[in-house]
Amino acid sequence: MILPLFFAIAFAGDWAGTSLCTDRKALPACKDETVVYHLTEPRENVVHIAADKIVDGKALNMGEFDMTRNGSRLTYEMTDSRGRKSLWDFRVDGDQIHGTLTLLPGGEVVRKIEVHR
């Protein structure tokens, strides 16, 4: 099948840019970050992300997770150590990814992500 190969080529690779705070009232500890996301596709409809932030010119790993792929949209719902839920929602547009982190169930958008290849 050519279609899954097309999406693997379109998503896999290193994406760099920013993850900026948009609502410090809802997420007071938030800090603007320069980020690098390393994307792979281990299986159909799954995109694995290893996320780094750049501090003093060095990459610091922030974690890894699998996002669900639906066309050009990637989503991941998570629960933090305090039981709070949030949704990572990315849209891939060519060589750019536009995304948000939204707190659930309230819907506060607390981060805006802009990365590119």
C-alpha positions in Angstrom: 0.0 0.0 0.0 1.3 3.4 -0.9 -0.9 5.5 1.4 0.6 4.3 4.7 4.1 4.8 3.3 3.1 8.4 2.3 2.1 9.2 5.8 5.2 7.6 7.3 7.3 9.9 5.1 5.1 12.9 5.9 5.3 12.5 9.7 8.6 10.9 10.6 11.6 13.0 11.4 12.8 15.9 13.6 10.6 18.9 14.1 11.9 22.0 15.9 10.2 25.2 17.1 8.4 26.6 20.1 5.9 25.6 22.8 4.5 28.8 24.3 2.3 29.4 27.3 -1.1 30.9 26.5 -2.9 30.9 29.9 -0.6 31.3 32.9 -3.7 31.7 35.2 -4.8 28.2 34.4 -1.2 26.8 34.4 0.9 29.1 36.6 4.1 27.0 36.4 4.1 27.0 32.6 7.4 28.2 30.9 7.9 29.0 27.2 10.2 26.5 25.6 12.2 25.9 22.5 11.5 22.3 21.6 12.6 19.5 19.3 10.1 16.6 18.7 11.5 13.3 17.2 8.6 11.6 15.4 8.5 8.0 14.3 5.6 5.7 13.2 5.9 2.4 14.9 2.6 1.1 13.7 -0.5 2.2 11.7 -2.3 5.3 13.0 0.3 5.8 15.8 3.0 8.5 15.9 5.6 8.1 18.6 7.0 11.4 19.9 10.2 11.8 21.9 10.1 15.4 23.1 13.1 17.5 24.1 13.4 21.1 25.3 16.5 23.1 24.6 18.1 24.6 27.7 21.5 26.4 27.4 22.0 24.9 24.0 21.5 21.3 25.2 18.6 18.9 24.6 16.8 17.8 27.8 14.3 14.9 27.3 10.8 15.8 28.5 9.3 12.4 27.8 7.9 10.1 25.2 4.3 9.2 24.2 2.2 7.8 21.4 -0.2 10.0 19.6 -3.2 8.7 17.6 -3.1 9.7 14.0 -6.3 10.5 12.1 -5.4 12.0 8.7 -3.3 15.1 9.4 -4.4 15.3 13.0 -2.4 13.8 16.0 -4.0 13.6 19.5 -2.9 12.4 22.9 -5.0 12.6 26.0 -3.0 12.3 29.2 -3.5 12.3 33.0 -0.8 13.9 35.1 0.4 12.7 38.5 -2.3 14.8 40.2 -5.1 13.2 38.2 -5.6 16.3 35.9 -6.4 15.5 32.3 -5.3 17.3 29.2 -5.3 16.9 25.4 -2.3 17.4 23.1 -3.8 18.2 19.6 -1.5 18.6 16.6 -2.3 19.4 13.0 0.3 18.6 10.4 0.4 21.0 7.5 3.3 20.1 5.1 6.5 20.9 6.9 4.8 22.5 9.9 2.9 21.3 12.9 0.5 23.6 14.7 -0.7 22.4 18.1 -2.3 23.1 21.4 -2.3 21.7 24.9 -5.8 22.0 26.4 -6.9 21.3 30.0 -9.8 19.0 30.4 -12.7 19.2 31.1 -12.5 23.0 31.2 -11.1 23.6 27.7 -8.4 26.1 28.7 -5.7 26.2 26.0 -2.5 26.5 28.0 0.1 25.9 25.3 0.5 26.7 21.6 3.0 24.6 19.7 4.6 25.7 16.4 7.3 23.4 15.0 8.7 22.7 11.5 11.2 20.4 9.8 
